[in-house]
Amino acid sequence: MDPVQPLCGAAEAIRAFNHLTFPRPDQPPALPYPGNAYDAIGALKTLAQRLPQTFTQTGNALERLVTAGHLSAVHGTPVMHVTETQDLLRDAGDLAARLAAVLERAHSAVSPLSYSGPDDEPEEEPCGEGMCQCYCIGVLHPCGCDCPHTDDCDCDFCAAIDQY
């Protein structure tokens, strides 16, 4: 596998996230719960934490190529360009480490939040509109309240309920 391919995939994944979370007034929020933001920030933090190693390894690959004499340059020397690239990648690694630290703080800051808005989850269908669960034996049956367990049911579960 081409080692650059996963990096292109990561860049595409970020683009897709940005596209999916772009606010649209005619649609509900793409991250409707604080747990979604927590997960997103956590994933971005992990990405930022891994970037310094990626930058170091990219710089090391260039160093190996220049040391082996396999590089040329349109202007200047290959060593000059590799040295500058490594310095800039080190700076990028330092920035990524700082980014990861800030994202760690953001991850911690969002963690105490919980959702307290309206419950948009569909409610169970009331009797007569689908399936209902027989409370004493836990079996789904077509609704219409034809549960065979009526007031005079003598199964162990119903008998226990009748005691109270």
Salt bridges, closest charged atoms under 4 A:
GLU12 OE2 - ARG15 NH2 2.78
ASP87 OD1 - ARG90 NH2 2.61
GLU104 OE1 - LYS45 NZ 2.99
ASP146 OD1 - HIS141 ND1 2.82
